[in-house]
C-alpha cells in the first residue's frame, strides 16, 4: 500500500507543479503578482484527473505563488482565482488598462467593415 500512496503523492505534486506553471504564465508582470487567474476547460480537467484533486492541487499551487486561492466550477470550466486584497496603485493600473481595452473595442466596433 505505501507504493500506491507514493505514486499518488508524486502525481499530485506533478499536477500542482503544472498548475503553478500555468498560473504563473497567466500573470501580468505589471500587476506584480496580483489579479492572478486560470481558467481550465472541461477538456483540460478531463486530462488532469479527478476534479477534487485538481482543485486541491490548484489551491496548493496558489499558496506557492502567495495567492489567496479560490476555485469555482461554472459551466464545466474551473476558475482558479487569487482573491487577495489588491494594493491601490495596482488596482488603478488595472482599471486604466481595462478602460483602455474597452475604449479600443468601442472604437473598433464603430469602424465600417469591409466585405
C-alpha positions as a Markdown table, in Angstrom:
| # | Residue | x | y | z |
|---|---|---|---|---|
| 1 | Unk | 0.0 | 0.0 | 0.0 |
| 2 | Unk | 2.8 | 2.6 | 0.7 |
| 3 | Unk | 3.8 | 2.3 | -3.0 |
| 4 | Unk | 0.3 | 3.4 | -4.1 |
| 5 | Unk | 0.4 | 6.3 | -1.7 |
| 6 | Unk | 3.9 | 7.3 | -3.0 |
| 7 | Unk | 2.6 | 7.2 | -6.6 |
| 8 | Unk | -0.5 | 9.3 | -5.7 |
| 9 | Unk | 1.7 | 11.8 | -3.9 |
| 10 | Unk | 4.0 | 12.1 | -6.9 |
| 11 | Unk | 1.0 | 12.5 | -9.3 |
| 12 | Unk | -0.4 | 15.3 | -7.0 |
| 13 | Unk | 3.0 | 17.1 | -6.9 |
| 14 | Unk | 3.3 | 16.9 | -10.6 |
| 15 | Unk | -0.2 | 18.3 | -11.1 |
| 16 | Unk | 0.5 | 21.1 | -8.6 |
| 17 | Unk | 3.7 | 22.0 | -10.4 |
| 18 | Unk | 1.9 | 22.0 | -13.8 |
| 19 | Unk | -0.9 | 24.2 | -12.4 |
| 20 | Unk | 1.6 | 26.6 | -10.8 |
| 21 | Unk | 3.4 | 27.0 | -14.1 |
| 22 | Unk | 0.1 | 27.7 | -15.9 |
| 23 | Unk | -0.9 | 30.2 | -13.2 |
| 24 | Unk | 2.5 | 31.9 | -13.2 |
| 25 | Unk | 2.4 | 32.2 | -17.0 |
| 26 | Unk | -1.1 | 33.9 | -16.8 |
| 27 | Unk | 0.3 | 36.7 | -14.5 |
| 28 | Unk | 0.9 | 40.1 | -16.0 |
| 29 | Unk | 4.2 | 41.4 | -14.7 |
| 30 | Unk | 2.9 | 45.0 | -14.3 |
| 31 | Unk | 0.4 | 43.8 | -11.7 |
| 32 | Unk | 3.2 | 42.4 | -9.5 |
| 33 | Unk | 1.6 | 39.0 | -9.0 |
| 34 | Unk | -1.9 | 40.3 | -8.3 |
| 35 | Unk | -5.0 | 39.6 | -10.3 |
| 36 | Unk | -4.0 | 36.0 | -10.9 |
| 37 | Unk | -6.4 | 33.7 | -12.5 |
| 38 | Unk | -6.5 | 30.5 | -14.5 |
| 39 | Unk | -9.5 | 29.1 | -16.4 |
| 40 | Unk | -9.4 | 25.3 | -17.2 |
| 41 | Unk | -11.8 | 23.9 | -19.8 |
| 42 | Unk | -13.7 | 20.7 | -19.4 |
| 43 | Unk | -11.1 | 19.0 | -21.7 |
| 44 | Unk | -8.3 | 20.3 | -19.5 |
| 45 | Unk | -10.0 | 19.0 | -16.4 |
| 46 | Unk | -10.5 | 15.6 | -18.0 |
| 47 | Unk | -6.8 | 15.4 | -18.9 |
| 48 | Unk | -5.8 | 16.3 | -15.4 |
| 49 | Unk | -7.8 | 13.8 | -13.4 |
| 50 | Unk | -10.4 | 13.9 | -10.7 |
| 51 | Unk | -11.9 | 17.4 | -10.1 |
| 52 | Unk | -11.3 | 17.2 | -6.3 |
| 53 | Unk | -7.6 | 16.5 | -7.0 |
| 54 | Unk | -7.3 | 19.3 | -9.5 |
| 55 | Unk | -9.0 | 21.8 | -7.1 |
| 56 | Unk | -6.7 | 20.7 | -4.2 |
| 57 | Unk | -3.6 | 21.0 | -6.4 |
| 58 | Unk | -4.7 | 24.4 | -7.7 |
| 59 | Unk | -5.1 | 25.7 | -4.2 |
| 60 | Unk | -1.6 | 24.3 | -3.4 |
| 61 | Unk | -0.1 | 26.0 | -6.5 |
| 62 | Unk | -1.8 | 29.2 | -5.5 |
| 63 | Unk | -0.3 | 29.1 | -2.0 |
| 64 | Unk | 3.1 | 28.6 | -3.6 |
| 65 | Unk | 2.5 | 31.9 | -5.5 |
| 66 | Unk | 1.3 | 33.7 | -2.4 |
| 67 | Unk | -2.3 | 33.8 | -3.6 |
| 68 | Unk | -5.4 | 33.6 | -1.5 |
| 69 | Unk | -6.8 | 30.9 | -3.9 |
| 70 | Unk | -10.4 | 30.0 | -4.5 |
| 71 | Unk | -11.8 | 27.7 | -7.2 |
| 72 | Unk | -15.2 | 27.8 | -8.8 |
| 73 | Unk | -16.7 | 25.3 | -11.2 |
| 74 | Unk | -19.0 | 27.2 | -13.7 |
| 75 | Unk | -20.4 | 25.7 | -16.8 |
| 76 | Unk | -17.9 | 22.9 | -16.9 |
| 77 | Unk | -14.9 | 25.2 | -16.5 |
| 78 | Unk | -12.8 | 25.5 | -13.4 |
| 79 | Unk | -11.9 | 29.1 | -12.5 |
| 80 | Unk | -8.8 | 29.4 | -10.2 |
| 81 | Unk | -8.7 | 32.9 | -8.7 |
| 82 | Unk | -6.5 | 35.0 | -6.5 |
| 83 | Unk | -8.7 | 36.8 | -4.1 |
| 84 | Unk | -6.1 | 38.8 | -2.2 |
| 85 | Unk | -6.7 | 42.5 | -1.4 |
| 86 | Unk | -5.0 | 44.4 | -4.3 |
| 87 | Unk | -2.9 | 47.5 | -3.5 |
| 88 | Unk | -4.4 | 50.7 | -4.7 |
| 89 | Unk | -1.7 | 51.5 | -7.2 |
| 90 | Unk | -2.1 | 48.1 | -8.9 |
| 91 | Unk | -5.9 | 48.4 | -8.8 |
| 92 | Unk | -5.6 | 51.8 | -10.5 |
| 93 | Unk | -3.2 | 50.4 | -13.1 |
| 94 | Unk | -5.5 | 47.5 | -13.9 |
| 95 | Unk | -8.5 | 49.8 | -14.1 |
| 96 | Unk | -6.7 | 52.1 | -16.6 |
| 97 | Unk | -5.8 | 49.1 | -18.7 |
| 98 | Unk | -9.4 | 47.8 | -18.6 |
| 99 | Unk | -10.7 | 51.2 | -19.6 |
| 100 | Unk | -8.2 | 51.5 | -22.5 |
| 101 | Unk | -9.3 | 48.0 | -23.7 |
| 102 | Unk | -12.9 | 49.0 | -23.6 |
| 103 | Unk | -12.2 | 52.2 | -25.5 |
| 104 | Unk | -10.3 | 50.3 | -28.1 |
| 105 | Unk | -13.1 | 47.7 | -28.6 |
| 106 | Unk | -15.7 | 50.5 | -28.9 |
| 107 | Unk | -13.6 | 52.3 | -31.5 |
| 108 | Unk | -13.1 | 49.1 | -33.5 |
| 109 | Unk | -16.8 | 48.5 | -33.3 |
| 110 | Unk | -17.5 | 51.9 | -34.9 |
| 111 | Unk | -15.3 | 51.3 | -37.8 |
| 112 | Unk | -17.0 | 50.3 | -41.0 |
| 113 | Unk | -16.4 | 46.7 | -42.0 |
| 114 | Unk | -15.1 | 45.9 | -45.4 |
| 115 | Unk | -16.9 | 43.0 | -47.0 |
